[in-house]
Amino acid sequence: METLTDSGERAQQAAQPKRADARRNEQTLLDAAAALFVTSGVDVPVREIALKAGVGVGTIYRHFPTRADLIVAVYRHQVEACAEAGPALLASSVSPYEALGQWIDLFVDFLTTKHGLAAVMQSDKAGFDTLHAYFLDRLVPVCAGLLDAAAEVGEVRPDLTAYELMRGVGNLCVGAGDPRYNARRLVERLIAGLRRP
């Protein structure tokens, strides 16, 4: 005879794959949206995001009812991806300096989305300030770890803080939407300038 506990456990087990599928769908959507935000800006049509993610437009609206919801979710997703990438790159790269360069490249992609977010959230200063504080809390320590590792082995000068570097990269990325301006090239020059002769 089946007890309530047995049927409850079975129902819970049946629901778990759906939750995992929903999480995978959401991650796929966030990855697709982030990639398109970098190449086409935050105003890219929702149908393009759906096409890239391989889902229907309705799926996007189920997860993210407004464009602002989607942009904020992409922002948080990219912050977490950058935070997780730092230690992984440090462990897998030939040198800490190479890991720093690869991480900064990811950070530039993130900043492209961040500037779009600022425009979308102009009317919600408190919400934007909260996200900005979250961004600093998560990413400054990661950048500091990469810089410190590179300085410890003598690859970069030790006199630059993570916040200064991130602020400098951010300032170089402000004009990234201008087709006559190559922010990534200038950031590469900045990172090259950190290297000890």
N, C-alpha and C positions, 0 to 999 in steps of 0.2 A: 504494500500500500504506500502510495506516494504521500509524503508529509508536506506541509507548507514550507518547511525549511528546504526540502529537496527541490520543490518547484521554484522557490525563490532563488536558490543557487543556480538552477538551470536557466532561469530567466536572466539572471545577472551575467552568466557566461555567454548567453546568446547576445546580450546587449554590448558586451565588451568589444567584439570585432567591429560593430557599428561605430563605437566611439573611436576606435583606432583608425577606421576608414575616414571618419570625419576629421580626425587630427591630420591624417595624411593629405586629405583634400585641402584642408586649410593651409598646410605647409606648402603644398604645390601651388596654391593660389598666391600665397605670399611671395614665393620665389619668382613666379611668373610676373606678378605685379612689380616687384622690385627691379627685375631685369628691364621691364618696359619703362618704368619710371626713369631709370638711368639713361636709356637711349631716346625716349620720346617725351619725357616729362610726366608730371602727375596728372595731366589732363588727357592722357591716352584713353581712348574709348574703352568702356568696360567689355565690349564684345571682343576686342583684341586681347585683353587679359584672359578672358574665358577661353578663347581659341588657343592661346599659348599654354594655358594650364590644362587644356583638354577637358573642360567642364562646360556646362551650360551657364548662361548669364544668370539664370535663377539661383544657381548654386552660390555665385558670388554675393548676390543680394541676401541670401539666407544667412551667410556668414557675416557680411558687412553691409548693413542696410543703407549706409550713405558712403559717398566717396571719402569724406573725412574719416569715417571709421576705418576704411581700408587703408588710407594713408598712414594713420596712427599705428595700425597693426603692422604695416610694412616697416615703419620706423622702429618699432620695438623689436620686430623680428631681425632687422639688420643690426641693431645694437647688440642683441644676443649673439648673432652670427659673428660679429667682429670680436666680441668678448671671448667667445670660445675659440676663435681662430688664432688668437695671439699665442697661447701656450702650445697649440698644435703645430703652428708654423715653427716655433722655436725648437720643438722636439724633432721636427722632420727636415729642417733646412740645413744646408751645408754650413751656414754661419749665422750668428745672431743678426748681423747687418743685413743679410739676405732675407731673413725672417721679417725684420723691420720693414724693408722695402715692399715685401709682398703684403704685409699687413696694412701699410699705408695705402697701397693700391685698393684694397678692400674698403678702407676708410674713405677714399675719394668717391667710390661708388655710393657709399652710405650718405656722404655729404650732399651729393646730387639730389637724393630723395629728401634730405633734411631741409634744403632750401625750398623745395616745393611745399613741404609741410608748413613752413613758416607763413607762406602766402595763404594757404588754406585755413590756418588757425588764427588769422589776424584778430578775429573777434573774441577769441578765447585765450587771453594772455595768461591766465592762471594755469590753464591746461597745458599751454605750450611751455611755461616755466617749469612745471612739474616734469614734463618729458625731458626738458633740457638738463635738469638736475639729475634725472635718471641716467641720461646719456653720459654725463661727466662722472657720476659715481661708478658706472660700469666700465667705461673705456679709458679714463686717465690711468688707473692702475695697470691696465693691460699694456698700454703704450709705455708706461714707466718701466715695466718689467722687460720689455724688448730693448728699450734704450739702455737700461742698466746692464743687461747681458752683453750688449754690443760694446759698451764702455769698458766693462770688466776685462774683455779680451783685447782691448786697444783698437777696436775697429772704428769707433766714433769718439768725438770729443765729449768729455763728461760734463760740460758746462751748460747744457741745455735741458730744460725740464720738459716732461711729457706735455704739460698744459701748453707751454710755449710752442712746441712743435705742432700739436694738434690745432692750436689757434692759427698758426702760420699757414698750415695746409688748408684750414677752413677759409681763411682770407683769400688764398689763391683760387679756391673753388667757387667763389661768389659769382664770377662771370661765366660759369661753365655753360650756360645756355646760349651764349654768343658763338655762332659758328666761326667767327674770325679769331676766337680765343681758345687756345689749347691748355686748359688748366692742368691736365695730367702731365703734359710735357714739363711745365714749370714746377710741378710738385716733384717730378723725377730729378730735376736740377737741384731742388732744395735738398732732397735726400742724398744726392751725390755730394753736395757740399758739406754734409755732416761727417763724411768719411775722413779719417785721419790720413795724411799723406804718408 
